[in-house]
Amino acid sequence: MHIEDVRTYCIQLKAVTEELPFGPDTLVFKVGGKVFLLVGLDQVESLSFNVKCDPEHAVTLRADYPQTVFPGYHMNKKHWNTVFCNRELTDDQLKELIVHSYNLVYKGLTKAVKDSL
């Protein structure tokens, strides 16, 4: 998976916006104004992104994929993972993690925000 694939997949999800709130090097995807994925635009050697994750599932993923899934870099390590592409997970598994993050964030939105989307 390449950065263009991550972007294309994220923006096709319902009501997703993309922003650069932390400067020109970090692309952020949001639903209802809340972040569900961050990816650095300056990555050359290997692509990784941060996604939100259920805490219990995060522990399992980190144990099952020790070369691919790590506690979220510069994030709350209980709720966020840094996931490296093109290692142990297939593109479909990476997409599942993106959707899992999106769904967690969407679920946490207020009814009013959900209705406005």
Secondary structure as UniProt FT lines:
FT   HELIX           3..11
FT   TURN            14..15
FT   STRAND          16..19
FT   TURN            21..22
FT   TURN            24..25
FT   STRAND          26..31
FT   TURN            32..33
FT   STRAND          34..40
FT   TURN            41..42
FT   STRAND          48..52
FT   HELIX           55..64
FT   TURN            66..68
FT   STRAND          69..71
FT   TURN            73..74
FT   TURN            77..79
FT   STRAND          80..84
FT   HELIX           91..107
FT   HELIX           111..116
//
